[in-house]
């Protein structure tokens, strides 16, 4: 009996020891996992903070670069608009002078005005073609419409001016072309020119 009791006692005691050992191992592993997890979380947070700061710095550099580019573009566009508008005014003024119904004594002759108009038209078109990239397709279309509206009747007038001395219907055609050119300058050009000026002011940020 004693021997059997001793065996049972030994087995029961060993079971308790085994359970205790298993609990200690699980506890140690749990603590080790918790420490590793905390260490991993700490490293992740540190890395995330560093990456976020790096990204913020890069975004700031990009924003600064874009702002500089925008400023330079606006400055360049302002210079282009100023020069293009000057040439546009010279062109329209030359066309108005050429088509003027009333001619004052001592003023340039019709032939001289035609030459001045041709030069102004060429200077405007050349500058515009080189710098149209600064403007929208819509504004470019409006500028082309303005040029064609001014230049077409003026060119027609110049043609009949060179033919008016040939007799026949040429003098009448010359008078009709002259009237058409003048009426176009007075009636058709102003609203188109006003639209161009409004767009230029918008691009320059001029208050309405």
Protein Blocks (a to p, Z undefined) as FASTA:
>chain_A
ZZmmmmmmmmmmmmmmmmmmmmmmmmmmmmmmmmmmmmmmmmmmmmmmmmmmmmmmmmmm
mmmmmmmmmmmmmmmmmmmmmmmmmmmmmmmmmmmmmmpmbdcehiacfklmmmmmmmmm
mmmmmmmmmmmmmpcfklmmmmmmmmmmmmmmmmmmmmmmmmmmngpjllmmmmmmmmmm
mmmmmmmmmmmmmmmmmmmmmmnopaZZ
